[in-house]
Amino acid sequence: MKKEILVVDDNLSSLKQIAQFLTGHYEFSLMRSGEEAIRHCLMGERPDLVLLDVDMPHMNGFETLSRLRAVLGMEHVPVLFLSAFIDSQTEIMALESGARDFITKPVDESILLHRIDLHLQLGQYEHDLERTRKELENNIVLSFADLVESKDSNTGGHVLRTSHYLNLMGRAMLNQGLFPEELDPERLELMVKAAPFHDIGKIGISDTLLLKPGPLTAEEYSEVQKHTVLGANFLRNVLRRLPGETYLEYAALMAEGHHERWDGQGYPYGLARFEIPFACRLMAIVNVYDACLTPRIYRGALNHFDARQVILDGRGSMFDPAIVDVFESMSGVFQAFNVVETRLPRSTKRLFAHP
């Protein structure tokens, strides 16, 4: 399949010339203004590369590029600037704006095709590298999840299911335009990636306590509560070594704060209401919901309706009321997921009796 090139230039002669050069090599779309290009991409068209004139009336190339980057799916599409007047200042501005390269007009055919081919190859390499990085990252998350659940007596899959629930709720909030100051697609992606680490601190808790079949004493329960701080400290140490992995910031927050309560009666710090980070308030609900659905040493698993009632009863005490309202609005989605989930093979490991 031929690659798709989007050409944006207010000069009709220039567009015709570039179209002639591209014919037979690439598919292409021609636009006379930045506004047309943005509308084109907002309608779902995603070119593999953009040739963008710098000097256009109404909306120049720099503004067009900035607005194109805000279109979902256009964040990493390579953009090559076209201009008849490239001085050092314009060159610096072009590169600082995120353009990959620039081509001087009038355009030379061999240079144009060479530059396009070069940046398409670089773009494919970056795409493959990012896919490999995500696969490695996912494998690390799964390995940590297995490690946590080998220490804890949770039924297998708890940390990954909470990540799925968090993603469902986050997407519902985005669709409804809720929590705009605390949630956007990028931050939701980081939270979902971070969620499986929320119980990582249990690695530092004695198996004697985690696997104790009877009730914990006050002293033992206090020791188990330390998994929140242990997990946060561990993840922040990892973040210092891997500062580019920003999802670990959310992972540390969620590990530390997923047992805080809206009324201030939680742990480890007794934070209340909006003192509790948004990601932790969200994680608190999905964590308890999944815990209710899995069997305990002292009870069997609750069904969806009883688990839902636990969340509703905690509205305004354990949980942020506004987030509980989102949970309630999509309760049927959670129920449908659990119908499918119960058909899958599950571990028979005893569930940890003290979440």
N, C-alpha and C positions, 0 to 999 in steps of 0.2 A: 504494500500500500504506500502511495506517495505521501510525503509529508506535506502539511498544509501551512502555507505562508500567508500572513496578513500584512498587506502593504498599506501604509497610511501616509498620504501626501496630498496637499491641496493643489499641486501642480499637475494638471491633466497630462501634459506631455511627458513628464517624469513617470507618471503611473503607466502610461502606454509603453514607454521604453522598458521599464522593469518587467511589465507583463510579458513583453516579447522575450526577454532574457530568461524568464522563469518557465515559459511554455515548454512542455516536454520533459522538464526536470521535476517540477513540483506542482501540486494543486495550489491555488492561491485565490485570495479575495482582495479586492481593491476598495479602499475607503478614501473619501475626499477630506475628512476632518477627524479630529480626535473624538468628537461627539459621536460620529457614525461608528467609529471603531469600538467605543465603549458600549453602545447599544448592541452592536453585533455580538460582543462577548457576553453581555448580560442575557442575551437570548439563548445562551448555551453553547455557542460556537467556541471551540478551544483550539487555536492554531498551535503549531509546534514551534513557530518562531515569528517575531514581529519585526518588520522593517518600518521605522517610524521617523518621519521628517521632523526636524527640530523647529524649523521656522514656518509655523502655520498661524493664521489669524485666529482670533477668538480663544483658542486653546492650543498653546504651543506643545512641543514634544515632551518637555519636562512635566508639565501638568498632566498631559495625557498618560504618560508612563505612571505617574503617581496614582492616578485613578484606575488604571488598568490593574495595578498591583493589588488594589482593594477588591477586585472581582474574584470570587471563589474559583479556584483552579488556574488562575493566571499568575499566582505568586512567583513561580519559578520558570515561567516561559521566557526564553532568552529574547532580549530586545536589542536590535542594532539600530543606532541612530543614523539618519541620512542628513547631510547638510552641505551646502556649498561653501560655508564659511566656518572652518574649524580652526580656531586659535587655541592656545594653551589653556585659557580660562574656560572656554566652552568644552574642551576635552576633559578637563578635571570635573566640571559640573556633570558631564555625561556619565562619567564613571562613578561619581559619588551618588548619582541618582539611581544607580542600579543597572544602567545599560551595560551590555557585555562588550560592545565594540561600536565603532562608527565607521561610516563609509562616505567618502567625499563625492559630491555631485559635481558635474555629471557622472553618472555611475559607469564604471568599466565592467563589462560583462564577466570577464574571467575573475576579477577581484570579487565581484558580487557573489558569484557561484561558489568560489573558494571559501569566502567568509561564512556563507550560509552553511555549507557542508561542514566546516570546522566546528561551528557552534552547535549544530544539530548533533554532531558526534559527542561533543563535550556535554551537551544536555542529556544525551542517552547514558553517558558514563555516570553523570551525577545521579540520574534516576536509578540506575542499577546499584550504585553505591548506597543510596538512601534505602533502597529495598533490602539490601544486605544488612545494613545497620539496624533496620527495624526488625528483621528476622532474628538477628543476634539479640536485640533488646527483648523481644518477646520470649526467646528461649531463656534469657536470664530471669525474666519475671516468672516464668513457669517453674524454673529451678528453685527460686526463692519460695514460691508458693508450696512446692513439694516439701521443701525444707521446713517451713513453718508448720505444715500440717503433719509432718512426721513427729514433731515435738508436741504439738497440741493434740487433743483427742477430738477435734472437729471432724465431722464427716467430710470426706474429700471433696474439694471444690469450693469451699466457703469463700476463700479470698478472691477467686475468679468470678464467682456468682455475684458477690457484692460489687465488683467492677462493672459487671453487666447491668445490674440494677441502677447503679450510679449513672451509667451512660443513658439508660432509658429515661431517667428522670431529668437529666441535664438537657437532653434533646427536647423533651416536652417543654421545659422552661424556655429554651431558646425559641421554639416555635410560638410560644405565647408572649414573648418579649419580656419575660420576668427577670428580675435581678440583673438589669443591664450593667450595673456598676461592678458586679462581681463575676459575671459569666459571659463568655463569648465562645465561639467555636474553638479557638486556639486554647483557651484556658480549660475548656471542657476536655479536650484531648489530653492535656497534661494531667488533669485529675483522674481520668479513666486509666491512664498509664500508671499513675501513682497508686491507685486504690489497692492493688494486690499486695502492697508492702505495709498495709496498716497494722498488721499483727506481727511484723518481723521481730519486734522486741521480745516475743515469747521464746526466741532462741536462747535468751539469757536467763530464763526462769527455770528453776529446777523441775525435772520430770516428776519428782515426788509430789510436787504441788499440782502440776498440770494434769497428772493422771490419777490424782487422789479420788477414789470412788465415793467418799463421803463428803459431808460439808466441810468447808475450810474454816479454821479459826480466824479471829479478827487479825491476828498477826500474819497468818498465812495469806489471807485475802489482801492485806496491805502489801505483802511481798509480790503477789501476782499483779497488783496494780502498777508496779514499777515497769511492766512491759511497755507502757506508753512512753516513758522517758528514755528507757533503754533503746527502743526502736528509733526515736527521734534523734538521739545522739549518734547512733550508728549511721543513720542515713545522712546526717549533716557531715559526718566525717568522710563518707563516700563522696558527697557533693564537693567537698574541698579538693578532692583528688580529681574529680570529673566536673569542673565548673560549667561545662557546656550542657550538661544534662539537667535542664531546668525543671523537669518533672520531679526530680528528687526533692526540690523545695516543697512541692505539694505533698510528696510522700512523707517527708518529715513532719509537716503540719498535721497530716491526717493520722499518722502513727501516734503523735503526741495528744491529739485532741478529740479522738473519736469516741471517748467515754465522758467527755464533758456534757453537762446537761443545761438546757435552757434556763432552768430555775437556779442554777449555781450549785447544785448538790452533786455534781459529778467529780471526776478526777482526771488528771493529777493536780490541777491548780484551782478547781472550783470556779472556773470562769462562768459567766452568765450572759445570756442574750447575745448581743452583737459583739461582746468581747470574744466570743468563740468564732474562729474563722469560718467563713461560709462553707469551705470544703469539708470541714469537720462536722458542721451541722447537717450537711447532706449525708456524709458517711455514717453518722450516728443512726440515721433512720434505716438505711439499707443494711447496715450491720445487724441491728436488732431484728429486722424483718427476716433475714436469712437465718439467724440463730433460732428464731421461733419455729421455723419450718424443719429443723433438724432435731433428731431425738436426743434426749438427755438421759443421764443415768437415773434421774428421778422422775422422768416423764417421757412419753412418746412424743413424736413430732406433732406440732400443731398443724391444722390445715390452714389454707390461705385465709379463710374468713376469720379464724381466731387470731392469726398473726396480724391481719389487717386491724383487728380491734385493739390489739396491744399498741399499735402505732397511734390509732385515733385516741385511745385513753391517755397516751403520753403527750398529746397536743398541749403546748403551753407549760408543761412541767419538764418532761424529758426533752422534748423536741421543739424546734422552731415551728410555730403554728403555720406560717406561710408555706413552708416546705411540706408539712403534713398535708396541707390542702392540695398541693400538687400530687403527692402520693395518692390521695383519695381519688383525685380526678382521673388517674390512670390505673386504678386498682385492677381493672379488668385485664390490662396488658400484663401486669404481674401474674395474675391468675393463669392466663393463657401460657405464659412462659413456664410456669411450674407444672402445668399439665404435661408439657413436652419433657421437662427436666426429670420428672418422676419415672419416665419410661426408660431413662438412661441408666446403665449400671452404676451403682454407687458403692463406696467403700463401706464395710461394716464396722469400721473403727468407732469406739465409744466417743460420743460428743462431750467435749469439755463442759463441765457442769456450771462453770462460773464465768460468763462472758466478760 
